[in-house]
């Protein structure tokens, strides 16, 4: 299932607001001081490589990937408005309105694939992995980040407008052998934010095991799994977010490898 229409509408209607947010490192600290440093640390050598960014948004990552020496950088996104902004902002890169589940590129077109906090808008990742595997050259990596399932497993148990409590917990009453479970890590489920809004976005919660299963259904190999920690600078800007992220992860990063084909033993 592709990104639902409500999520596309959200990004189209808020494209300029979203762009302003991600381009201000002091405002988008979950990007600038948390997810991006960890993602960029896992980049391979991009010198003279052909690179694609899936769910590229307004194009900031494409600009960075190009600055790392890539010969060509392509960005795709399902939001027409964000792609329009990206085209106008970064003419050194190529941008297309396109779904990552069905990409209009030839087999073996790219050396490296990248996706930042986009794949979790799709319910079933099998087709994404198959498409990325198809367009990648052997030896190429697919680096992507998504919501961490520990965070999306939490349930809100109190929200009075001032205090908000989220939990993943198990309460056992020994005298009656009763068990109360709060939160759900194991179930595949949609996460709608903000809850109840007509203009909400939908992301999908899935366990690490489910993600690994979907990877295993292709021929990708998992090269790295990284649970990032915030840079220490966040402590000065937002100590509450810093203290949260060093104990409860918000994002998780996977780096997948498309292996080289086996060498034929025939002479």
SERO-4910 file (N, C-alpha, C, O; in steps of 0.05 Angstrom, whole numbers):
BEGIN
 pado doro    nc1    nc2    nc3   cac1   cac2   cac3    cc1    cc2    cc3    oc1    oc2    oc3
  Unk    A     17    -24      0      0      0      0     18     25      0     35     28     17
  Unk    A     13     43    -19     29     67    -21     21     87      1      3     82     17
  Unk    A     37    108      2     31    130     21      2    139     17     -6    144     -6
  Unk    A    -14    141     39    -42    147     35    -45    176     27    -28    193     32
  Unk    A    -68    182     16    -73    209      4    -73    231     25    -65    253     20
  Unk    A    -83    224     50    -83    244     71    -54    254     77    -50    278     81
  Unk    A    -36    236     78     -8    243     83      4    260     61     18    280     66
  Unk    A     -3    253     35      7    269     13     -5    297     14      8    317      9
  Unk    A    -31    298     21    -45    325     23    -32    342     45    -29    366     42
  Unk    A    -25    329     67    -13    343     89     13    357     80     17    381     85
  Unk    A     30    342     66     56    353     57     52    374     35     67    393     33
  Unk    A     32    369     17     27    389     -4     17    416      8     26    437     -1
  Unk    A      0    414     28    -12    438     39      8    453     58      5    477     63
  Unk    A     27    438     68     46    450     87     74    450     76     94    451     92
  Unk    A     77    449     50    103    446     38    122    469     45    145    464     52
  Unk    A    113    493     44    130    516     51    137    517     80    160    522     88
  Unk    A    118    511     97    122    510    126    142    488    133    160    492    149
  Unk    A    139    464    121    157    442    125    185    449    116    204    443    131
  Unk    A    188    461     93    214    468     82    228    488    101    252    484    107
  Unk    A    214    507    110    225    527    129    235    513    154    256    520    164
  Unk    A    220    494    163    227    479    188    253    463    184    272    466    200
  Unk    A    255    447    162    278    429    159    303    445    151    325    435    155
  Unk    A    300    469    141    323    485    133    334    502    156    354    516    153
  Unk    A    320    501    179    329    516    202    339    495    223    323    483    237
  Unk    A    366    492    225    377    471    242    370    475    272    369    455    287
  Unk    A    365    499    280    357    504    308    328    496    313    320    492    336
  Unk    A    312    496    292    284    488    295    280    458    291    263    446    304
  Unk    A    295    447    273    292    418    267    314    402    280    329    388    266
  Unk    A    316    403    306    339    390    320    338    360    319    359    347    322
  Unk    A    314    348    315    313    319    312    327    311    285    336    288    283
  Unk    A    328    329    266    343    325    242    372    332    245    390    315    243
  Unk    A    377    357    252    405    368    251    423    357    273    447    354    269
  Unk    A    412    349    296    428    341    319    423    312    326    434    302    346
  Unk    A    408    298    311    401    270    318    402    251    294    420    234    293
  Unk    A    383    253    276    382    234    254    403    239    233    417    220    224
  Unk    A    407    264    223    425    269    201    454    262    208    467    249    191
  Unk    A    465    269    231    493    262    237    497    232    235    518    222    226
  Unk    A    478    216    245    481    187    245    479    176    216    494    158    209
  Unk    A    460    187    200    457    178    173    482    185    156    493    168    142
  Unk    A    492    209    159    515    218    143    540    202    150    558    198    134
  Unk    A    542    194    175    565    178    184    566    151    170    587    139    167
  Unk    A    543    141    161    541    115    148    543    116    118    541     95    104
  Unk    A    546    140    107    548    142     78    574    129     67    595    131     80
  Unk    A    571    115     45    596    104     32    610    127     16    600    150     16
  Unk    A    632    121      4    645    141    -13    628    146    -38    622    128    -53
  Unk    A    619    171    -41    601    178    -63    615    191    -87    602    200   -105
  Unk    A    641    192    -86    656    205   -108    649    192   -135    652    168   -139
  Unk    A    638    209   -153    631    201   -180    609    179   -181    607    165   -201
  Unk    A    593    177   -160    572    157   -159    545    169   -168    541    194   -167
  Unk    A    527    152   -175    500    159   -182    482    152   -159    481    128   -151
  Unk    A    467    171   -148    454    168   -122    424    175   -125    417    193   -140
  Unk    A    407    161   -110    378    168   -109    370    171    -81    378    156    -63
  Unk    A    353    192    -76    341    196    -50    311    192    -52    298    206    -67
  Unk    A    301    173    -37    272    166    -37    258    181    -15    266    180      8
  Unk    A    236    195    -23    222    212     -4    239    236      3    243    243     26
  Unk    A    249    250    -18    269    270    -15    259    296     -3    275    313      5
  Unk    A    232    300     -2    221    324      9    230    349     -7    228    348    -32
  Unk    A    239    369      7    247    394     -6    276    394    -15    286    415    -24
  Unk    A    290    371    -14    315    367    -28    341    372    -12    362    371    -24
  Unk    A    339    377     14    363    384     29    383    361     29    407    366     27
  Unk    A    374    336     33    393    314     32    406    311      5    430    304      3
  Unk    A    391    316    -16    402    314    -43    425    334    -46    446    327    -58
  Unk    A    421    358    -37    443    378    -38    467    367    -23    490    370    -33
  Unk    A    463    355      1    486    345     16    500    322      1    524    321      0
  Unk    A    484    304     -9    496    281    -23    512    290    -48    533    278    -54
  Unk    A    502    310    -61    517    321    -84    543    334    -75    563    332    -89
  Unk    A    543    346    -52    567    359    -41    589    339    -34    612    346    -31
  Unk    A    580    313    -31    600    292    -24    613    280    -49    627    260    -47
  Unk    A    609    293    -71    623    285    -96    607    267   -115    618    258   -135
  Unk    A    582    263   -109    565    247   -127    564    259   -155    562    283   -157
  Unk    A    566    242   -175    564    252   -202    536    261   -209    532    282   -222
  Unk    A    516    246   -200    488    253   -205    472    245   -180    475    224   -169
  Unk    A    454    263   -172    436    258   -150    407    262   -160    400    283   -170
  Unk    A    391    242   -155    363    242   -163    346    241   -137    352    225   -119
  Unk    A    326    258   -135    307    257   -113    279    252   -122    271    264   -142
  Unk    A    265    234   -109    237    229   -115    220    233    -90    229    228    -68
  Unk    A    195    242    -95    176    246    -73    148    245    -84    144    252   -107
  Unk    A    129    237    -68    101    237    -77     87    264    -75     65    267    -85
  Unk    A    100    283    -62     89    310    -58     97    328    -81    121    334    -84
  Unk    A     78    337    -97     84    354   -120     95    381   -111    114    392   -123
  Unk    A     85    391    -89     94    418    -79    122    417    -69    138    435    -74
  Unk    A    129    395    -55    157    393    -45    177    390    -68    199    401    -67
  Unk    A    169    374    -88    187    371   -111    190    397   -126    212    403   -136
  Unk    A    169    413   -128    171    439   -140    191    457   -125    207    471   -138
  Unk    A    190    457    -99    209    472    -82    237    462    -86    256    478    -89
  Unk    A    241    435    -87    267    424    -90    279    431   -117    303    438   -119
  Unk    A    263    430   -138    273    437   -165    283    466   -166    304    472   -178
  Unk    A    267    483   -154    274    512   -154    299    518   -137    313    537   -141
  Unk    A    303    501   -116    324    507    -97    351    495   -104    372    506    -99
  Unk    A    350    471   -116    375    456   -121    376    446   -149    373    422   -154
  Unk    A    382    464   -169    382    456   -197    405    437   -204    405    425   -225
  Unk    A    424    433   -186    446    415   -191    437    386   -188    452    367   -194
  Unk    A    413    381   -178    402    354   -174    377    351   -192    365    371   -201
  Unk    A    369    327   -196    345    321   -212    323    311   -194    327    294   -176
  Unk    A    298    322   -197    276    315   -180    252    307   -196    246    318   -217
  Unk    A    238    287   -185    214    276   -199    192    270   -178    198    261   -156
  Unk    A    167    274   -186    144    265   -170    141    235   -177    136    228   -200
  Unk    A    145    219   -157    145    190   -162    142    175   -135    151    184   -114
  Unk    A    128    152   -136    125    135   -113    149    116   -111    159    106   -132
  Unk    A    159    111    -87    182     94    -84    176     64    -89    194     48    -92
  Unk    A    150     58    -90    142     30    -95    142     23   -125    142      0   -133
  Unk    A    142     44   -142    142     39   -171    158     61   -184    148     83   -190
  Unk    A    184     56   -188    202     77   -197    208     73   -227    213     51   -236
  Unk    A    208     95   -241    212     95   -270    241     98   -277    249    118   -290
  Unk    A    257     79   -268    286     78   -274    293     50   -283    281     31   -276
  Unk    A    314     49   -300    323     23   -310    336      7   -288    345     18   -268
  Unk    A    338    -19   -292    353    -36   -274    382    -26   -272    393    -16   -291
  Unk    A    394    -29   -249    422    -23   -244    429      6   -251    450     11   -262
  Unk    A    411     24   -244    415     52   -251    432     68   -230    443     89   -237
  Unk    A    433     58   -205    444     74   -184    465     58   -168    464     34   -165
  Unk    A    485     73   -158    505     62   -141    497     61   -112    507     45    -96
  Unk    A    479     80   -104    472     83    -76    444     94    -74    436    112    -89
  Unk    A    429     83    -55    401     93    -49    399    102    -20    411     90     -2
  Unk    A    384    123    -16    383    137     10    354    144     15    339    152     -4
  Unk    A    345    142     40    318    150     46    316    158     76    323    142     93
  Unk    A    308    183     80    308    194    108    279    197    117    264    214    107
  Unk    A    271    181    136    245    184    150    222    186    131    204    203    133
  Unk    A    222    167    111    201    167     91    187    140     88    163    139     83
  Unk    A    202    119     91    191     92     85    169     85    104    151     69     97
  Unk    A    169     97    129    148     89    148    120    100    141    101     94    155
  Unk    A    118    116    120     92    124    110     78    103     93     55    106     86
  Unk    A     93     81     88     83     60     71     77     35     89     93     28    106
  Unk    A     55     22     84     47      0    101     64    -25     96     74    -37    115
  Unk    A     67    -33     71     82    -57     64    107    -49     50    106    -36     29
  Unk    A    130    -56     60    156    -47     49    167    -67     29    188    -61     17
  Unk    A    155    -89     24    166   -109      6    171    -97    -22    193   -101    -33
  Unk    A    152    -83    -33    155    -72    -60    177    -51    -61    191    -49    -80
  Unk    A    179    -35    -39    200    -15    -38    228    -29    -40    245    -21    -56
  Unk    A    232    -49    -23    257    -63    -22    263    -76    -50    286    -76    -59
  Unk    A    242    -87    -62    246   -100    -88    254    -80   -109    271    -85   -126
  Unk    A    241    -56   -109    247    -36   -128    275    -24   -124    290    -20   -144
  Unk    A    282    -19    -99    309     -9    -94    330    -30   -102    350    -23   -114
  Unk    A    325    -55    -96    344    -76   -104    347    -77   -134    369    -81   -145
  Unk    A    325    -73   -148    325    -74   -178    342    -51   -189    358    -56   -208
  Unk    A    339    -27   -179    353     -4   -191    382     -1   -181    397     14   -193
  Unk    A    389    -15   -160    416    -13   -149    435    -32   -164    428    -54   -172
  Unk    A    460    -23   -167    481    -40   -178    491    -59   -156    490    -52   -132
  Unk    A    501    -82   -163    513   -100   -142    535    -86   -127    551    -71   -138
  Unk    A    535    -90   -101    554    -77    -83    544    -50    -73    557    -37    -57
  Unk    A    520    -42    -82    509    -17    -73    494    -19    -47    484    -41    -40
  Unk    A    492      3    -32    478      3     -6    452     18     -8    449     37    -24
  Unk    A    433     10      8    408     25     12    408     33     42    405     16     60
  Unk    A    411     59     47    411     70     74    385     84     79    378    103     65
  Unk    A    370     75    100    345     88    106    340     90    136    350     74    151
  Unk    A    325    111    144    317    114    171    287    114    173    273    119    153
  Unk    A    277    107    197    248    106    201    242    110    231    261    110    247
  Unk    A    217    112    238    210    113    266    219     88    281    217     66    270
  Unk    A    229     91    305    237     68    320    212     55    332    195     68    344
  Unk    A    210     28    330    186     15    339    182     16    370    160     14    379
  Unk    A    203     20    385    200     24    414    184     49    419    166     49    436
  Unk    A    190     70    404    176     96    409    147     94    399    129    103    413
  Unk    A    143     82    376    115     81    365     99     60    379     74     58    375
  Unk    A    111     43    396     96     24    412     83     36    437     66     24    449
  Unk    A     93     60    445     83     73    469     54     82    465     46     91    444
  Unk    A     38     79    486     10     89    487      8    113    505     21    114    526
  Unk    A     -9    132    498    -14    155    516    -33    146    538    -55    136    532
  Unk    A    -25    149    562    -42    141    585    -53    165    600    -72    163    616
  Unk    A    -41    189    595    -51    213    607    -43    237    590    -20    239    581
  Unk    A    -62    255    586    -56    279    571    -77    300    579    -99    301    568
  Unk    A    -70    317    598    -88    337    608    -82    365    596    -92    385    606
  Unk    A    -66    366    575    -59    391    564    -33    402    575    -20    419    563
  Unk    A    -25    392    598      0    400    611     19    376    613     41    377    603
  Unk    A      9    356    626     25    331    630     15    310    610     -8    305    607
  Unk    A     35    299    595     29    277    576     47    254    583     71    256    584
  Unk    A     35    231    587     50    207    595     45    185    574     22    178    567
  Unk    A     68    174    563     67    152    545     80    128    558    100    131    572
  Unk    A     69    104    554     80     80    567     80     56    549     63     53    531
  Unk    A     99     39    553     99     11    544    105     -5    569    128     -6    578
  Unk    A     85    -17    580     89    -29    607     71    -54    611     51    -58    596
  Unk    A     78    -69    631     62    -93    639     58    -92    669     77    -91    685
  Unk    A     32    -91    677     25    -91    705     12   -117    713     -8   -125    702
  Unk    A     25   -131    732     16   -157    740      6   -156    769     22   -149    787
  Unk    A    -19   -164    774    -29   -166    802    -27   -195    811    -42   -213    801
  Unk    A     -9   -201    829     -3   -228    837    -27   -242    850    -31   -266    845
  Unk    A    -42   -228    866    -64   -241    880    -86   -251    862    -99   -271    868
  Unk    A    -90   -238    839   -111   -247    821    -99   -258    795   -114   -268    778
  Unk    A    -73   -256    791    -60   -263    767    -69   -247    743    -67   -256    720
  Unk    A    -80   -223    748    -89   -206    727    -66   -191    715    -47   -184    729
  Unk    A    -67   -186    689    -45   -172    675    -57   -149    659    -77   -152    644
  Unk    A    -46   -125    662    -54   -102    645    -30    -94    628     -8    -88    639
  Unk    A    -34    -93    602    -13    -86    583    -19    -59    572    -42    -53    562
  Unk    A      0    -41    573     -3    -15    561     18    -12    538     42    -17    542
  Unk    A      8     -5    515     25     -4    491     25    -30    476     15    -50    486
  Unk    A     37    -30    453     37    -54    436     61    -52    417     61    -37    398
  Unk    A     82    -68    423    105    -69    406    102    -88    382    113    -82    361
  Unk    A     89   -110    386     90   -132    367     71   -129    343     76   -140    322
  Unk    A     49   -114    347     28   -113    326     35    -93    304     46    -72    309
  Unk    A     29   -101    279     31    -83    256      7    -64    258    -16    -73    258
  Unk    A     12    -38    258    -11    -19    263     -4      8    252     19     16    250
  Unk    A    -25     23    244    -21     51    236    -18     70    260    -31     66    280
  Unk    A     -2     90    256      1    111    276     -8    137    263      4    146    243
  Unk    A    -30    149    272    -42    172    260    -35    197    277    -42    198    301
  Unk    A    -22    216    265    -15    241    279    -22    265    263    -17    266    239
  Unk    A    -35    286    275    -47    285    301    -73    269    301    -88    270    282
  Unk    A    -78    254    322   -101    236    323   -127    251    320   -131    272    333
  Unk    A   -144    242    302   -170    254    299   -172    276    279   -194    286    274
  Unk    A   -150    285    268   -150    308    250   -156    298    221   -147    277    213
  Unk    A   -171    314    207   -176    308    178   -151    311    162   -149    299    140
  Unk    A   -131    326    172   -106    330    157    -83    315    171    -60    324    171
  Unk    A    -89    291    182    -69    276    195    -51    261    175    -58    257    152
  Unk    A    -27    254    184     -9    236    169     -9    209    182    -13    206    207
  Unk    A     -6    188    166     -5    161    176     22    149    171     31    147    149
  Unk    A     35    140    193     59    124    191     52     96    201     31     92    214
  Unk    A     70     77    197     64     49    204     84     38    224    108     39    219
  Unk    A     73     28    245     90     15    266     95    -14    258     76    -28    250
  Unk    A    119    -22    259    126    -51    256    150    -57    272    168    -40    276
  Unk    A    152    -81    283    174    -88    300    200    -91    284    199    -93    259
  Unk    A    222    -91    297    248    -96    284    247   -123    270    258   -126    248
  Unk    A    235   -142    283    233   -169    271    218   -169    245    225   -182    226
  Unk    A    196   -154    244    180   -152    219    195   -138    197    195   -146    174
  Unk    A    210   -117    204    227   -103    184    248   -122    173    252   -123    149
  Unk    A    261   -137    191    281   -156    183    270   -178    165    283   -187    146
  Unk    A    245   -186    170    231   -206    153    227   -195    125    232   -209    105
  Unk    A    218   -170    123    213   -158     97    240   -155     82    240   -158     57
  Unk    A    261   -148     96    287   -147     83    295   -175     73    305   -178     50
  Unk    A    291   -195     90    299   -222     83    284   -233     59    294   -251     45
  Unk    A    260   -222     53    245   -232     30    257   -222      4    249   -232    -17
  Unk    A    275   -202      5    291   -195    -18    318   -208    -14    322   -223      5
  Unk    A    337   -201    -32    364   -212    -29    383   -192    -15    407   -197    -16
  Unk    A    372   -171     -4    388   -152     11    400   -166     36    388   -184     47
  Unk    A    424   -156     43    436   -164     69    437   -140     87    443   -118     78
  Unk    A    431   -144    113    432   -122    132    461   -118    140    474   -136    152
  Unk    A    471    -95    133    499    -88    138    502    -75    166    521    -80    181
  Unk    A    483    -56    172    484    -42    197    456    -36    207    438    -31    192
  Unk    A    453    -37    234    429    -26    247    439     -7    268    454    -14    286
  Unk    A    431     18    266    441     39    284    417     52    299    398     60    286
  Unk    A    419     53    325    400     68    341    414     94    350    429     93    370
  Unk    A    410    116    336    426    140    341    422    152    368    400    150    380
  Unk    A    442    166    377    440    183    401    444    212    393    459    218    373
  Unk    A    432    231    407    434    259    399    462    270    404    477    260    421
  Unk    A    470    289    388    495    303    393    493    319    419    471    327    428
  Unk    A    515    322    433    515    335    459    505    364    457    496    375    477
  Unk    A    507    376    433    498    404    430    468    406    436    459    427    445
  Unk    A    453    385    432    424    386    438    419    391    467    398    402    474
  Unk    A    437    383    484    434    387    513    431    417    520    416    424    538
  Unk    A    445    434    505    444    462    510    419    475    498    408    494    509
  Unk    A    411    464    475    388    476    461    361    466    473    343    482    477
  Unk    A    360    440    478    335    428    488    342    405    507    342    382    498
  Unk    A    348    411    532    356    390    550    335    368    554    342    344    558
  Unk    A    309    374    552    289    354    556    289    334    533    286    310    537
  Unk    A    292    344    508    294    326    485    319    309    487    319    285    480
  Unk    A    341    321    495    366    307    497    363    284    517    371    262    512
  Unk    A    353    290    541    350    269    562    331    247    553    335    224    561
  Unk    A    311    254    537    293    233    526    308    215    507    307    190    509
  Unk    A    322    227    487    333    212    465    358    195    473    364    176    459
  Unk    A    371    202    495    393    184    503    383    160    519    398    142    525
  Unk    A    356    159    524    345    136    538    323    122    522    320     97    524
  Unk    A    308    137    506    286    125    490    290    133    461    288    157    455
  Unk    A    297    115    443    302    123    415    277    131    401    255    119    405
  Unk    A    279    151    383    257    159    366    259    148    338    239    142    325
  Unk    A    284    145    328    289    135    301    308    111    302    323    107    321
  Unk    A    308     96    280    326     74    276    336     74    247    321     82    229
  Unk    A    361     66    243    373     68    216    382     40    208    394     25    223
  Unk    A    376     33    183    385      8    171    402     14    146    396     32    130
  Unk    A    424     -1    143    439      0    119    440    -28    107    449    -47    119
  Unk    A    428    -30     83    426    -56     69    446    -57     46    451    -37     33
  Unk    A    456    -80     41    476    -85     20    464   -103     -2    453   -124      4
  Unk    A    466    -94    -27    460   -112    -49    486   -127    -56    504   -115    -66
  Unk    A    487   -153    -50    512   -168    -53    520   -171    -82    504   -170   -100
  Unk    A    546   -174    -86    556   -181   -112    547   -209   -120    545   -226   -102
  Unk    A    541   -214   -145    533   -241   -153    556   -260   -149    580   -252   -152
  Unk    A    551   -285   -143    572   -305   -139    589   -309   -165    578   -308   -187
  Unk    A    614   -313   -161    633   -317   -184    628   -346   -194    629   -365   -179
  Unk    A    624   -348   -220    619   -374   -232    645   -391   -230    667   -382   -234
  Unk    A    640   -416   -223    663   -435   -221    670   -448   -247    689   -464   -250
  Unk    A    652   -442   -268    657   -454   -294    681   -441   -308    683   -416   -308
  Unk    A    698   -456   -319    721   -444   -333    714   -437   -362    731   -427   -377
***
